[in-house]
Amino acid sequence: AQSVTQLGSHVSVSEGALVLLRCNYSSSVPPYLFWYVQYPNQGLQLLLKYTSAATLVKGINGFEAEFKKSETSFHLTKPSAHMSDAAEYFCAVNPGHGNQFYFGTGTSLTVIP
Amino acid sequence: DADVTQTPRNRITKTGKRIMLECSQTKGHDRMYWYRQDPGLGLRLIYYSFDVKDINKGEISDGYSVSRQAQAKFSLSLESAIPNQTALYFCATSERDGYEQYFGPGTRLTVT
Protein backbone atom coordinates (compact mmCIF):
# COMPACT_ATOMS: atom_id res chain seq x y z
CA ALA A 1 0.00 0.00 0.00
CA GLN A 2 1.07 3.52 -0.65
CA SER A 3 1.81 5.89 2.18
CA VAL A 4 2.69 9.51 2.60
CA THR A 5 4.51 10.79 5.67
CA GLN A 6 4.65 14.42 6.62
CA LEU A 7 7.16 15.00 9.40
CA GLY A 8 5.97 17.59 11.88
CA SER A 9 2.26 18.18 12.31
CA HIS A 10 3.00 21.76 13.40
CA VAL A 11 5.77 24.04 12.13
CA SER A 12 6.41 27.60 13.31
CA VAL A 13 8.67 30.05 11.51
CA SER A 14 9.35 33.74 11.86
CA GLU A 15 8.19 36.09 9.16
CA GLY A 16 10.93 36.28 6.55
CA ALA A 17 12.51 32.96 7.53
CA LEU A 18 12.84 29.86 5.39
CA VAL A 19 9.86 27.54 5.24
CA LEU A 20 10.60 23.81 4.98
CA LEU A 21 7.79 21.27 5.10
CA ARG A 22 8.79 17.65 4.74
CA CYS A 23 7.10 14.90 2.77
CA ASN A 24 8.23 11.33 2.16
CA TYR A 25 6.34 8.74 0.18
CA SER A 26 6.50 5.03 -0.38
CA SER A 27 6.23 3.89 -3.94
CA SER A 28 7.97 1.31 -6.06
CA VAL A 29 7.91 3.63 -9.04
CA PRO A 30 8.13 7.42 -9.23
CA PRO A 31 4.60 8.60 -8.64
CA TYR A 32 2.85 11.85 -9.34
CA LEU A 33 3.34 14.16 -6.36
CA PHE A 34 1.37 17.17 -5.20
CA TRP A 35 1.31 19.81 -2.51
CA TYR A 36 -2.01 21.37 -1.51
CA VAL A 37 -2.73 24.29 0.82
CA GLN A 38 -5.83 24.75 2.94
CA TYR A 39 -6.57 28.16 4.41
CA PRO A 40 -8.92 28.35 7.39
CA ASN A 41 -12.51 27.44 6.54
CA GLN A 42 -11.67 26.74 2.92
CA GLY A 43 -11.16 23.75 0.67
CA LEU A 44 -7.83 22.53 -0.64
CA GLN A 45 -6.10 24.26 -3.51
CA LEU A 46 -3.14 23.07 -5.52
CA LEU A 47 0.24 24.65 -4.74
CA LEU A 48 2.35 22.63 -7.15
CA LYS A 49 2.76 19.22 -8.73
CA TYR A 50 5.49 16.89 -9.97
CA THR A 51 4.70 14.79 -13.02
CA SER A 52 8.13 13.43 -14.06
CA ALA A 53 9.40 16.50 -15.81
CA ALA A 54 11.85 18.78 -13.97
CA THR A 55 12.71 17.58 -10.47
CA LEU A 56 12.51 21.12 -9.07
CA VAL A 57 8.94 22.29 -9.32
CA LYS A 58 7.82 25.86 -8.84
CA GLY A 59 4.34 26.63 -7.59
CA ILE A 60 2.19 29.53 -6.63
CA ASN A 61 2.99 32.11 -3.95
CA GLY A 62 6.74 31.55 -4.16
CA PHE A 63 6.70 27.91 -3.06
CA GLU A 64 8.78 25.21 -4.69
CA ALA A 65 9.47 21.54 -4.12
CA GLU A 66 12.21 19.16 -5.16
CA PHE A 67 11.63 15.54 -6.10
CA LYS A 68 14.45 13.33 -4.84
CA LYS A 69 13.98 9.76 -5.99
CA SER A 70 16.86 8.38 -3.92
CA GLU A 71 15.32 9.79 -0.76
CA THR A 72 11.66 9.25 -1.83
CA SER A 73 11.07 12.81 -0.74
CA PHE A 74 9.21 15.83 -2.04
CA HIS A 75 9.86 18.60 0.47
CA LEU A 76 8.18 21.99 0.13
CA THR A 77 10.16 25.18 0.60
CA LYS A 78 9.77 28.92 0.45
CA PRO A 79 12.75 31.25 0.97
CA SER A 80 10.91 33.88 2.99
CA ALA A 81 7.73 33.26 4.96
CA HIS A 82 4.90 35.73 4.84
CA MET A 83 2.07 36.06 7.33
CA SER A 84 -0.38 35.02 4.63
CA ASP A 85 1.36 31.62 4.36
CA ALA A 86 -0.18 30.49 7.64
CA ALA A 87 -2.30 27.50 6.65
CA GLU A 88 -2.47 23.71 6.59
CA TYR A 89 -0.33 22.01 3.96
CA PHE A 90 -0.92 18.55 2.57
CA CYS A 91 1.36 16.36 0.51
CA ALA A 92 -0.36 13.87 -1.82
CA VAL A 93 0.71 10.99 -4.03
CA ASN A 94 -0.97 9.48 -7.05
CA PRO A 95 0.82 6.28 -8.11
CA GLY A 96 -0.90 6.33 -11.49
CA HIS A 97 -2.19 3.26 -13.29
CA GLY A 98 -5.75 3.96 -12.18
CA ASN A 99 -4.87 4.33 -8.53
CA GLN A 100 -6.40 6.69 -6.04
CA PHE A 101 -4.71 9.64 -4.36
CA TYR A 102 -3.04 9.25 -0.98
CA PHE A 103 -2.75 12.23 1.34
CA GLY A 104 -0.44 12.91 4.25
CA THR A 105 -1.86 13.95 7.60
CA GLY A 106 -0.98 17.59 7.02
CA THR A 107 1.36 20.18 8.51
CA SER A 108 0.00 23.30 10.12
CA LEU A 109 2.27 26.27 9.43
CA THR A 110 2.32 29.20 11.83
CA VAL A 111 4.14 32.39 10.88
CA ILE A 112 5.33 34.50 13.79
CA PRO A 113 5.52 38.26 13.25
CA ASP B 1 -19.25 30.01 -10.57
CA ALA B 2 -17.34 27.33 -8.69
CA ASP B 3 -16.31 24.26 -10.67
CA VAL B 4 -17.04 21.85 -7.81
CA THR B 5 -19.98 22.58 -5.56
CA GLN B 6 -21.20 20.83 -2.45
CA THR B 7 -24.56 21.03 -0.72
CA PRO B 8 -25.29 21.61 2.05
CA ARG B 9 -22.32 23.57 3.36
CA ASN B 10 -23.27 22.96 6.96
CA ARG B 11 -25.56 20.38 8.49
CA ILE B 12 -26.49 19.39 11.99
CA THR B 13 -28.34 16.14 12.37
CA LYS B 14 -29.26 13.65 15.06
CA THR B 15 -27.97 10.17 15.65
CA GLY B 16 -29.82 7.61 13.55
CA LYS B 17 -30.93 10.01 10.83
CA ARG B 18 -30.25 9.41 7.16
CA ILE B 19 -28.42 12.20 5.45
CA MET B 20 -27.20 12.85 1.94
CA LEU B 21 -24.38 15.13 0.88
CA GLU B 22 -24.33 16.17 -2.75
CA CYS B 23 -21.53 17.10 -5.08
CA SER B 24 -21.75 18.57 -8.56
CA GLN B 25 -18.99 19.51 -10.98
CA THR B 26 -18.78 21.43 -14.21
CA LYS B 27 -15.21 20.43 -15.07
CA GLY B 28 -16.25 17.50 -17.24
CA HIS B 29 -14.05 15.10 -15.25
CA ASP B 30 -14.83 11.41 -15.09
CA ARG B 31 -13.20 10.81 -11.70
CA MET B 32 -14.87 11.89 -8.49
CA TYR B 33 -13.96 11.31 -4.83
CA TRP B 34 -15.37 11.72 -1.34
CA TYR B 35 -13.06 12.43 1.62
CA ARG B 36 -13.53 13.22 5.26
CA GLN B 37 -11.16 15.45 7.17
CA ASP B 38 -10.56 15.13 10.89
CA PRO B 39 -8.02 17.12 12.91
CA GLY B 40 -4.67 15.34 12.99
CA LEU B 41 -5.79 12.65 10.56
CA GLY B 42 -5.67 14.58 7.31
CA LEU B 43 -7.93 13.51 4.47
CA ARG B 44 -9.20 9.96 4.35
CA LEU B 45 -10.83 8.53 1.26
CA ILE B 46 -14.38 7.22 1.66
CA TYR B 47 -15.37 6.29 -1.90
CA TYR B 48 -14.22 7.07 -5.40
CA SER B 49 -15.63 6.67 -8.88
CA PHE B 50 -13.69 6.66 -12.14
CA ASP B 51 -16.83 6.83 -14.26
CA VAL B 52 -20.58 6.51 -13.94
CA LYS B 53 -20.48 2.71 -13.82
CA ASP B 54 -17.45 2.45 -11.56
CA ILE B 55 -17.67 2.79 -7.76
CA ASN B 56 -14.85 1.83 -5.42
CA LYS B 57 -14.51 1.72 -1.66
CA GLY B 58 -11.84 3.79 -0.06
CA GLU B 59 -10.06 3.51 3.24
CA ILE B 60 -13.09 4.22 5.46
CA SER B 61 -16.26 3.24 3.60
CA ASP B 62 -18.08 1.55 6.50
CA GLY B 63 -21.24 3.46 7.40
CA TYR B 64 -21.30 5.31 4.08
CA SER B 65 -22.74 4.70 0.63
CA VAL B 66 -22.52 6.62 -2.64
CA SER B 67 -24.42 7.15 -5.83
CA ARG B 68 -23.02 8.40 -9.14
CA GLN B 69 -26.12 9.75 -10.77
CA ALA B 70 -24.33 11.25 -13.76
CA GLN B 71 -20.86 12.22 -14.79
CA ALA B 72 -21.32 15.51 -13.00
CA LYS B 73 -22.99 14.28 -9.79
CA PHE B 74 -21.69 12.13 -6.95
CA SER B 75 -23.65 11.85 -3.70
CA LEU B 76 -22.56 10.52 -0.33
CA SER B 77 -25.11 9.04 2.08
CA LEU B 78 -24.96 8.23 5.74
CA GLU B 79 -27.72 5.67 6.24
CA SER B 80 -27.81 6.02 10.01
CA ALA B 81 -25.62 8.85 11.24
CA ILE B 82 -23.52 8.43 14.37
CA PRO B 83 -21.57 11.07 16.34
CA ASN B 84 -18.14 9.89 15.18
CA GLN B 85 -19.15 10.78 11.65
CA THR B 86 -18.94 14.41 12.69
CA ALA B 87 -16.32 15.81 10.32
CA LEU B 88 -15.60 18.03 7.36
CA TYR B 89 -16.46 16.28 4.09
CA PHE B 90 -14.87 17.13 0.77
CA CYS B 91 -15.75 16.15 -2.76
CA ALA B 92 -13.03 16.22 -5.41
CA THR B 93 -12.65 15.56 -9.11
CA SER B 94 -9.75 14.73 -11.38
CA GLU B 95 -9.25 14.20 -15.07
CA ARG B 96 -6.96 11.16 -15.20
CA ASP B 97 -3.76 9.66 -13.78
CA GLY B 98 -1.19 12.27 -12.93
CA TYR B 99 -3.62 15.13 -12.94
CA GLU B 100 -4.43 17.10 -9.83
CA GLN B 101 -7.65 16.87 -7.88
CA TYR B 102 -10.01 19.82 -7.66
CA PHE B 103 -11.83 20.19 -4.38
CA GLY B 104 -15.20 21.51 -3.42
CA PRO B 105 -15.61 23.94 -0.51
CA GLY B 106 -16.56 21.21 1.95
CA THR B 107 -19.56 20.27 4.05
CA ARG B 108 -19.31 20.55 7.80
CA LEU B 109 -21.43 17.79 9.29
CA THR B 110 -22.28 17.56 12.97
CA VAL B 111 -24.07 14.50 14.35
CA THR B 112 -25.52 15.01 17.82
Interface residues (C-beta under 8 A of the other chain):
Chain A: S9 Y32 F34 Y36 Q42 G43 L44 Q45 L46 K49 T51 F90 A92 N94 G96 H97 G98 N99 Q100 F101 F103 G104 T105 G106
Chain B: Y33 Y35 G40 L41 G42 L43 R44 L45 Y48 F50 N56 G58 F90 A92 S94 D97 G98 E100 Q101 Y102 F103 G104 P105 G106
